[in-house]
Amino acid sequence: MNTDFSTREALDNCIVATEVPGLKAPYKGKVREVYDLNENSLGIVVTDRISAFDYIMRQAIPFKGQILNQLAKFSFDTVKDIVPTHIIDVPHPNVTIAKKCEPIPIEIVVRGYLTGHAWRTYKSGLRELCGVTLPEGMVEHQKFPEPILTPATKATEGHDEDISEAEILERGIVEKSLWNEIRETAFKLFERGTEVAAKQGLILVDTKYEMGLYNGSLTLIDEVHTTDSSRYFYLDGYEDRQAKGESQKQLSKEFLREWLMANKFQGLDGQTLPDLPDEFRIEVYNRYAELFEMLTGSAFKPHLETDINSTLSEIFQKFN
């Protein structure tokens, strides 16, 4: 970490919650806190919280919010020729000023490889995921013949749930012509993300997109191609590891899920959420920083924020 402060200071000054005087309490997601600034814009604060299995960990990860916010800004810039994005300004490492969009209540998940949730489903014996038929005879981490779209409902509480494209249309969640536009855009975004990753020696394995409508136009919101929304493998050695049946080297939150499972937690009833040791929190930070640097080609420079609420008050006054 930056030598201007100690590891202990970094661990003790994680941003886990915000409260800006004079503004209505924010909408709190798993990671982001969203303030209503005016009729056209939102103030989005990316905290250092981290979640897995739809549970927010009790301990936060130093500078994770800054890494995510800046990586999202970088990645939004790489795809803005494909679809408009919600970004207006990024005035602080943890803050994005964004267009106020009408969110589409579906997580748009694109998968290029049989990994993670898709593999767990496949390993259980099922050969269909979100209405998509999966080929027989595949092995973990194998590339699909073509990327697949596996949407999920975006739950306000509890777990997101898999849903097929047919169900989305049958239930009238999204109108057909708009869904076709979403579908086409998602695959174009995944193709671009794959190209950007490959140039930096990475494989974009799977990712989720969130979209909304701004003045009636489809707009990319939330985040894009970050460690929280995406899974990456190292390109170098991928084929060799596959041939040997070895685990793939990856940069994603899957290692947190694996750590939790090793500590007997998968978000199931009766299980106890374990605490994250300080050493592991630093390891997670290092993984996030590594992906940032690999994808952007720039060094991550952490900024120690000791009074986020005052800082936010000053920033939001300019946009309120």
Secondary structure, 3 states (H helix, E strand, C coil): CCCCCCHHHHHHCCCCCCCCCCCCCCEECCCEEEEECCCCEEEEEECCCCEECCEECCCCCCCHHHHHHHHHHHHHHHHCCCCCECEEEEEECCEEEEECCEECCEEEEEEEECCCHHHHHHHCCCCEECCEECCCCCCCCCEEEEEEECCEECCCCCCCEECCHHHHHHCCCCCHHHHHHHHHHHHHHHHHHHHHHHHCCEEEEEEEEEEEEECCEEEEECCCCCCCCEEEEECCCHHHHHHHCCCCCEECCHHHHHHHHHCCCCCCCCCCCCCCCHHHHHHHHHHHHHHHHHHHCCCCCCCCCCCHHHHHHHHHHCCC
